[in-house]
Amino acid sequence: MAGKYLILFWALLCSVCSFAQTRVILDADIDSDVDDVQALAMLHAYQRTGLVNLLGVVVTSDDSASFSCTDAINTFYGQENLPIGFLKSQEKLRNFSKYTRQVSDKFPHDLTHLEQTTESATLYRKLLADSPDGSVTIVTIGHLTSLMNLLRSAGDAVSPLSGQELVQRKVAKWICMGGQYPEGKEANFYRPDPASTVYCLDHWTKEVVFCGWEVGNKILTGGGYLKAHLLQNNPVYLAYQLYNNFAGRPAWDQVAVLLLDNATSGRYFDFVSDGYVSVAADGSNVWNAGKRPIGKNHTFVKIKESADPDALAKIMDDLVISLSK
């Protein structure tokens, strides 16, 4: 009888833990920079600890090996069946990354051809349709073409709801690495598709938290500490080695992922909500302080004056290192 109650207890505990998890869709441009690689690895670390439930990865890139590199990283961390979407509606693909092809060649994975991937907006729709209402956090760490395509999508066999309706029903929050605050011009907002940034900010009415270039630029990860403690037979190690041989790199994308950890982010970041973001046609942005218009539930983050950027970098590196233990 005691064994029966113990089983029921653990079943209930697992159910509670599962319910408490944040359901996450990552939208990344895994290609030109290496911060996407560590951001994805951090998500796998959070999944292993039970903080998040990573539903899938949308790859918004024109690098021809970006989706296979993503699959290799997921496979390395035991998530070989994690759905991957890809922005297929592009005129030309090319391999320009310093690491995507090499990671794909060295580490096992199943996705080898574009036809094996799901169109990015379609994967967005499926993952949202299959989720409870108000349960999903979307984390974008690249340009916003796929997110725009989701918002523009019409009802289909996946769901009778439009993309806009799916977002309204299923999404709790959007965390966006993009822009500069209080104003500036940042790559994810202006390159290569500034129109998608304008569209998304015009049509998004749910909560959105922006991580600007200036935040991650203060936090250098992927340096000597990561090199000394990360196993060499690891796709993250290879990516940083090929990118700049562990010279260190600002943690722009990793900040967005770290915000999923409320306890840690609360210690290191301030959140500014007395205004809203506007974006010009060229992708430049401005934070408009003051009263927020209806439908502009915007916040941007700042590093606390008392926070040590090196301590933040170590937290990020340690999350990846912990996966090797």
Number of C-alpha atoms within 10 A of each C-alpha: 5 7 8 8 10 11 11 12 12 11 12 12 12 13 11 11 13 15 12 14 18 21 25 25 22 24 30 27 25 28 28 17 16 26 25 23 25 25 26 25 25 23 23 24 21 23 17 14 11 15 19 22 21 22 19 21 25 30 29 26 26 22 20 19 28 28 32 26 29 28 27 25 25 24 17 17 17 11 15 16 12 14 17 25 23 26 21 20 10 8 6 9 12 11 15 15 20 18 27 28 19 16 25 23 14 14 17 17 19 13 19 14 11 16 10 13 20 17 19 24 23 21 23 29 23 14 18 26 19 12 15 12 15 16 18 25 22 21 25 27 28 25 26 29 23 29 23 22 19 22 22 15 18 15 14 12 7 14 15 12 17 17 26 18 15 23 26 15 19 19 22 18 20 22 23 25 29 29 28 22 22 14 16 16 21 19 17 23 27 24 17 14 17 21 19 22 28 22 19 18 18 13 14 19 17 16 16 21 22 23 27 27 23 20 21 25 14 18 23 21 28 27 19 12 16 22 21 11 15 19 16 12 12 16 27 27 23 20 25 26 19 17 18 14 15 20 14 18 20 20 25 25 29 27 29 26 27 19 19 19 14 9 10 13 19 12 12 19 19 15 15 16 17 15 18 21 21 17 23 15 15 15 24 20 24 17 22 15 13 10 11 15 10 7 14 20 19 23 20 26 22 17 20 14 9 9 12 13 19 13 13 23 23 17 15 25 24 17 18 24 21 13 16 13 7
